[in-house]
Amino acid sequence: MKMWKKASAACLVGLSLLTGQAALAVEDMPGGPAVRQLNLTEPVTKIAEQIHWLNWMMLIICTVIFIGVFAVMFYSVFTHRKSKGAKSASFHESITVEVIWTIIPFLIVIGMALPATKTVVAMKDTTNADLTIKATGYQWKWGYDYLKGDGEGISFVSTLTTPRDQINNEAPKSNTYLMEVDNEMVVPVNKKVRVVLTANDVIHAWMIPAFGVKQDAIPGFVRDTWFKAEKVGVYRGQCAELCGKEHAFMPIVVRVVSDADYAKWVDGKKKELAAKADDPNKTWTLDELKARGEKVYTANCAVCHQPNGKGGGAFPALDGSKIVNGPDAGQMHILLEGKGAMPVWKHLSDTELAAVMTYTRNSWGNKTGEVIQPSDFVNARAGKFREGGGAPGASGGDAAPKTEDKPAEKQASAAGDRAAG
């Protein structure tokens, strides 16, 4: 028995040491939460500072009320207890008491509501922005389009870069675990940035605690928010709305830089995008498209359909799929319009769509031998499918509405309406 107790004690000591060492090994996340952080994230905008002040003001007022009410209650119970011979007073109604317990809470509520209302109104004032950026939520990544101001025309997708072996606990985790992306949103310091938000599939939420910003991104709606960062640095946040199985893997990273560095970034980014721009009229070979398509598939499709194309859960297998091996118009329609759990992918370029479609139709057990060219998707966006491609199909073999039945003008108008939403 003594031996067992000694062994148990030794195990507990060892476990405590290991836990302590693990805790010490964790470092503060740059631009994110700190180890043993108790307060809100350090603010870098006026709105975030006001939120901090309101948080502490409300906490102090509530604490004072709590202490005051319970102090009077416990004093009354202790002083006027029956064992001391106290007798309860016999009276009904008291105008004075009723006036006091109505006016005092009213004044307290007004004192709390006025500064809170001022902050909420300021949070909604997105006028006179120096820069406007559209943020679109996808399952599970963010797309950014610079709409107005320096950098207008820049567009990219921001995706989690944490290695899968870290997520699967097969490698040590970095101090930016699950909060690192391949393309950061870059903005200039001390500039008012308006963020226009929408979503491509389900409800997401764009949140950066250091900015005091949290705004839902809702499919079919356009919402907006703003921030004005006053300190250069990297600031991290996450999607704050449960949006599916990869919800935890949808980080937001904003890099705030000086005006000079922002101008350099804009120039470099535009040159990078121009270099990557593809000619939609170029004719690609099967091998070229498969190589390009594998990269597009890995970055956008593998998370749901699996790298081996076997799918899982609500996401069907692409290997042996009737849609993938059927008329090409059916697969084009689903890529551009989505269906069920399948999101819309029209934000990808025509070359990327042609590449990933060619890849899926000629990988794993699929051997169609078909080569889908970017020009095919140019026509598909306008409602003109390849001859012999057949009508657009739907998952499970059901026929979808035939795009050919609609005039091209109506197709373009409908696409414009969806884009505006």
N, C-alpha and C positions, 0 to 999 in steps of 0.2 A: 504493500500500500504506500509506504514511504517512497519507494523507488518510483512508483507511478506519479506521485505528487511532485517529486523532483524533476521528472521528465516533463511533466506538464508545465511546470514553472520555467524550465529551460526553453521549451517551445514558445511560451508566451514572451519571454525576454527576446528571443531571436526574432520573433514576428514583429515586436515593437521596434527593434533596431532596423529591420528591413523597411518597415513602414516609414520610420523617421528618415532613413536615407533616401527613400523614394520621394518623400515630401521635399527634402532638401534639394533633390536633383531637378525638381520642377522650377522653371524660370518664368519671370513675367513675360507675357506675350507683347511684343512691340506693337503698340497701337490697339491692344486688346486688354483683357482682364489681367489683373495682377494676382500673385500668390496671396492667399488669405485676404483678399479684398473685401472690405465690409461696406464701404461707401459706394456711391454711384461712380461711374467712370469719370475721370478728370475731364472737365469741359474745355472745349476749344472754340466754342461759339457763344454769342450772347444769349441765345435761346437756351442752350444747355446750362449756362450759368444761372439763368432765371429758374430753370427747373430744379437745379440744386438748391437754390435759396428757398423756393417754395416747399421742397421736400422737408428741409430742416425746420422751416417756419411751422408747417402743419404738424410735424412730429412734436415740436416743443409745445405748441398750443394744446394738442391732444394729451400730452404727458402732464401738463399743468392741470388740465381739467380732470384727468384720471386721478391724480394725487389729491386734488382738492375735494372731489366728490367722495372718494373712499376714505379720506381723512375725516371728513364730517360724519360719514356713516359709521366708521369704527368708533369715533369719539362718542357719538350719540348712543351706540349700542353699549359701550363700556360704561359710560357715565350714568345712563338712565336705565340700567338693568334692574330687573325685578328683585334680585338678591340684595340690592342696596335700598330697597323700599321705594323705588321711584314709581310714581303713578302717572299714567298717560293723561295728557291734557284733553279736555273734551271741548272741541269747537268745530264749527262747520264753516267752510268758505273763508277766504282771506284775499281780498282784492290786492293788497300789497304784495303778498307772496306770488300771486298769479301774474301780476305786472312784472315783477322782478324776474321770474323764471321764463317770461316771454321775451322781455327786452334784452336781457343779457345774452342769451343764445343767439338772438337775431343780430346783435352787434358783432358777436364773434363770427357768425357765418358771413356777414357782409365784409368783415375785416379779412377773411380768408378768400372770399370770392373775388374781390376787386383785383388784387394782384394776379390771381390765377386767370381771370378773364383777360386781363391785359396781355399776359403771355400767350394764351390760346389765340387771341386775335392776331398777335405778331407772328405766330407760327403759320398762319394762313395767308399772310401777305406776301405773295410771290411776285409782286409788281417790281418794275425797274431792275430786273436781273441783268447781270453782266454776261451771263452764260446760261444757256438752256440745254439740258441733256435729257434725252428720252431713255428711260430704263424699262426694259421689257423682261418680265419674269417668264422663264421657261422651266420645264421639268428636265434637269435641275441645274440651271445656270442663269446668268443675266446677260442681256444684250444691251449695249449702249450706243446711242446715236447722238452725236453732237449737232444740235439743230440750229443754234443761234450763238453768235459771238465768235471769238477766236477759236479755231478748231472746227468750224462748221463743215460738215461733210464727212467727218471721221466717224467710222462705225466699226464695232468689233463685238465679239462675244467673250465673256469672262467665265472661265471654268475652273473648278477646283483642281489643284495640282498635287495634293497630298498623295503620295504613292500608296497603292493598294496594300502593299505588305505592311505598312504602318497601321492601316485601318483593320487589317486582319491580325494584328498583334504579332507579326512575324519580324518586326524590325523596331528599333527604338524610335519613339515619337519626337518630332521636332517641337520647338517652343511656339511654332505657328501651326500646329496640328489642326487640320480641318478649317483653317482660316487663311489659306494662301491660294492665290489664283494665278493664271497665266497672263491675263491682261487686266491690269489695275485701271480703275477710273482715275484720271489725272486732272487736277483742277488747280488754278492759281490761288495763292493765298490772298486773303482780304478782298475777295471778289464774291459778289452774291451769285450763287449758283441755283438756278431753278431746276428741279428734277421732275419731269413729267413721267408718270407711271401708268403702265398697263400690264396685262399679262396675256400670254399666248394660249394658256390651257386651263389652269385652275388659279385660285386666289393665292398670291404670294404677298410678302410684305418686305419693304426695303427699310432696314434699320441700321443706323450707326449711333451707338450710345454716346460717343464723344461729341457728336453734333446735336444731340437732342432731337433726332429725327426718327420717326417710325410712321410709314405710310403704306397702306394696303395697295397692292397692284391687282386690279380686278379685270378679268376678261370682258371685253366689250365696253369698258368704261375708261375714262382718262382722269386720273387724279394728279395732284401736284403738291410739292413741298419745296423747301429751300433750306440752304445753309450758307454760312459765310465763315469759313475757317480762319482763325486768326493766328494760327501757329503752323509752321511747316512740319510735315511728318507723315507717317502712314497710319491710317485709322481703319479699324476692322469692325465688321458687323456681320449679321446673318439674316437670312430669310426668317421672319418672325411669325409666319403663318403656316400651320401644318399643311404641307402641299403634296405629300406622298412619301413613298418609301425612302427616297434619297433626300428628304427634307433637311437632314443634318449636314448634308454635303453641298450646301448652296451658299457659300460665303460671299461677303461683299468687302472689297478692299479699295479704299480711296487714298490716293497719294496727293498730298497738298505740297506744291512747290512754289518757288519764287516766280515772278513774272518772266524773268529771263529764261529760267529753266523750262517754264511752260511753253514759251515761244519755240525753244529748241525741240521740245517733245512734239509739238504740233507739226513742225517742219519735218522731223524724222518720221512721224507716224504717217503723214500724207505721202511721203516718198515710199514708205514701206507698203502702204495700201496700193499705190500706183504700180509698184513693182509686182505685186501679187495679183493685180487685176488680170482677168483672163478674157481673151477675145471669144465671145459667144459663138462666133462664126468659124472658129478653128475646128478642124476635123482631127479627132484623137484616135489612136489605135486602141485595141482592146487591152493590151498590156499596160499602156499609159493610164487608161481610165481605172483599171483594177488597182494599180499602185496608188493612185490618188484617192480612189474610193475607199481603200482600206483605212487610210488616215482619217477620212471624214467619218467613216463608220465607227472607228475606235473612239473618236472624240464626241460623237453625238448619239450613236445608236446602241453601242455595246452594253451600256449600263442597264438597258431594259431587255434587249433581245439576246444578250450574252455574246461574248467574242466568238463563240462557236455557232451562233445563229440558232441555238436551240430554244431561246425564249424562256419564259417562266412566269407563272401567275397570270395576270391580266394581259401579258404581252406574248403574242403567239410566236411560234418558231418561224423563222424565215427559211430555214433549211427544209426544202420540200414543200414550201407554201404554194398554194394554188394561185395566190395573188402574184407572188414573185415569179412564178413560172408560167403565168397566164399572159393575157394581152397586156402590152406595156402601158396602155392608157389607164388601166385599173390601178397599177402601182403609182403612176404619175399623179393620178387624182388623189390618192391617199397621202402622198408626200406633200402635195400642195394644199390640201384641204383638211387633212387629219380625219380621224374616225375613232370614236370611243376613247380608249386610253392613249391612242396614237396622236401626238400633238401635230400642229401645222409646222412644216419646215420650209415655208416659202422665203424665210429670211436668209437661207443659204443661197449662194450664187447658182446660176444655171449650170456652171461647170461642176460645182460641188454636187449638185443634185444628180446630174448625169453620171458623175463618177461613182457615187455611192449606189445608184440604181444598177449600173453596169456591174459593180462589184458583187452586189447581192444576187444578181441573176447568173453569175458565173463563179460562185464560190460554194464551198462545202459540197453538198450533193446536187446543187443547181448547176446545170450545164446547158443553158439556153444558147450560148454562143452569140447572143445579141450585144450590139454596141449601141448604147444610147448616147447621142451627141448633145452638147449644150444647146444647139439650135432647136432640138426637139422640145426642150423645156421652155425655150423662148416662145415657141408656138403653143405649148400646153398652157402657159400662163394666159395666153390670149384666147384660149378655148379651142385651139386647132391641134388635134392630135394626129400622129403619123398615120398614113394610110395603112390599113390592115392591122392597126393597133387595137381596134375594137373599142367598145364603149367602156368607160371607167367602171371598174368593179369595186366591190366592197368586201370587207373581211367576212370569211365564211361562205363566199361564193354568191352572196346576194348582189343583185345588180344595183348600182347607184344611178342617180339621174344622169342621163346622157348629156354630156357637155355640148355635143354637136347640135342638140335641139335648141340651144340658146344662141342668139346672135352674138357676135364678138363684142358689139358695143355694150350689150347687157352684161356680158361676162366681165369686161373691163370695169364697168360701173360697180358691179357687185364686189369685185376685188378691191376697188378703191374705197368702198364703204367699209369693208372689213378692216382694211389697213387703217382707216381713220379711227375706227373703234378701238 
